[in-house]
């Protein structure tokens, strides 16, 4: 096959198996990787990634994710790593866009951006705590967030 098969059991040489040109089996997997593991989503109210929603879901057994998406405004990057009990997250937001980011944290006081308390960092505005995540709005640029003791 030059692409994925329509059936889990692949090429059965059955006449009913006449096409392997569909993404229905793995299409959702790719979306899950970008939107849930990488945390990169477009705000549904602002087309074309003018406003980005970044909300990764770290999973047990996965220590890091490097995700990027090439939007019409430029590259969006979400690279996170879990080390010990800390969540390290490097983010790139392209020019002329903004992002609403959700950082896993017990408290906003446990989060830094480039070594400063996140709420005091340039172009970073604390919005609220949403369960076990701190929500910030950020402008375009490169950021390095660390959430200490997020687990």
N, C-alpha and C positions, 0 to 999 in steps of 0.2 A: 504494500500500500504506500502511496505517496503522502497520505495524511492519515488521520485516525479513522478507525472503523466505526460503523454505527452500532455495533454489538460489542459487548464486553469480551466475547469469545473470539473476536477477530475474524479473519478470513476462513469461513467454513466451506468454501467452494460450493456453496448452495446458490442456486440461481436467484433466490430471494435476496441474497447479499450482493446487491448490484452497485453500491456506491460507498466510497470511503471519504466523501468530500463534505463532511459536516463537522462542526465544532460543538455539537450539542453535548458531548460527553465531558469535554475539558473546558468549555467556554466559561462555565461558572467557577471553575477552579482558578483560572487566571484572574477573574474579578475578585475572588476571595483573597488571593495573594496580594493584589494591589490595595484593595479597600480595607481589608481586615488585618492582614499581617503588616503591610507597609503603612496602612492608615491614610492613604491618599484618596480623597473624594472631592468632587465638585459640589459646591453649594447648589442645591436644586433651584434656588431662587435667582441665581446669577450664572447665566450660561457661560461656557467656555473657560472654566477655572478662573474667573475674575476674582472670586472668593473661594478659597480652598478650605475644606474641612480635613483636619489631620487628627486621626484617632486610631492609633495602632492597638492591636490586641496581642500582647505578648502571650505565648503559650508555653506550657511546661515542656522542657526538652529542646527548646529552640533558643539559642543564646543570642542570636543577632539576625537582623534583616537589613538588607540594602535594597531600597526600592527607588526607582525614579520614573517620572512620566514626563514626556516632552509635550507640553501644552502649547497653545498658540502664543502664549506670553513668554515662554522659555521653560527651562527644565525645573521640575518640582522634585525635590529629593527628601527622602525620609530614611535615614540610616540609624537604626537603634541597636543597642547592645545591652544585655543584662550581665553585670559583673558583680559577684557577691550579692548584695541586696540593693544595688544601685541600678537605676535605669538611665543610660546615657543615650541622648537623642540628638543627632545632627540633622538640621532641617535647612533646606534651601527653598525660599519663596521667590519666584521671579518678579522682575520689575513691574510696577503698576498693578500689583495684585496684593491681596491681604490673605491671612489665614486665621482660622479659629482652630486652636490646637488643644488637645485633651491629653494631659500628662498624668500617667499613673502616679498617685501620691497619697500619702496619709494626710498631709497638710501642705498648704501653699508655702509654709516656712521651710519645708524640706527641699525646695526647688531652687536651683541656681541657673543662671544663663551666663556663660563665659566667666564664671567665678563670682558673679554678683548675685545678690538675692534677685530672683526673677522679677518681682514686682518693681524693682528699682532699675532694671536694665533698660537701655534705650530701645524704643519702638516695641516694647512689651507691655501690655496692659492686662492685669488680672481681671477676669470677669466674675468667676464664681467657682465654688467647689460643686462638682456634679458627682455625688457618690464618692467613689475612690479615685476621682480624677480632678485635677485643677485645670480650669479652662482659661486660656489666655487668647487675646487677639494680638497678632504681630503683623508688621509690615514686611515689605520685600527685603531680602537679604539672607545672610547665612547666620545660623544660630547654633549654639551648643548648650543644650539643657541637660542638667543632671538632677534626678529625683533620688534623694538619699533615703534608704530604708523603705522603699516603696512596697515591699512585700510584707 
